[in-house]
Amino acid sequence: MINKIPELINDLRMYQNGSKDNFISLKTLEFGEMAAVTAELNAVGMAGKIEKPVLGHFENLELTLTYQIPTETAITLCGGNEIEADLYADVQGWDTGLQEYAHDQHFISFKGTAKSFDSGSLEPMNTSDAKNVIVYHWLKYEINGKELIYIDKYNYIFRVNGVDRMAVIRNNLRMGV
């Protein structure tokens, strides 16, 4: 029996606009919470209130890019400038059945706009931890080429494991499928 245990992110690379020539040097990338928009229900036949997710609708989706020092990319990502980027990560694990290292590729692609830029602090012999906060409206997350999540807020698309959870909604709104 093979039991692969993910251990750590061996390394990652991020590229702007889908080009290996547009490498973005990051310290960390932090995805915020992917929280569904909710509605509170209270009706005859229910013993109290229920908070339910509105299928396919999300609260504001944000991610934070942190840099060792302010880069040209970081400084120009402000005031609503658009960004499209792809992130590739190697996730190192241990295969307990084979007793050897195992590696998975995580691929994250997003499109959004710059919400803010914080240049951090400038101090000799130290990092500044400059940051950009990006509001994203489009996201694709794959592991080893398998699409797990796809969100396109503008086009009413929300896929989980390849299943389009909003197809019927688009159809009902006469948006096509």
Secondary structure, 3 states (H helix, E strand, C coil): CCCEEEEEEEEEEEEECCCCCCEECCCEEEECCCCEEEEEECCCCCCCCEEEEEEEEECCCEEEEEECCCCHHHHHCCCCCEEEEEEEEEEEEEECCCCEEEEEEEEEEEEEEEEEEECCCCCCCCCCCEEEEEEEEEEEEEECCEEEEEEEHHHCEEEECCEECCHHHHHHCCCCC
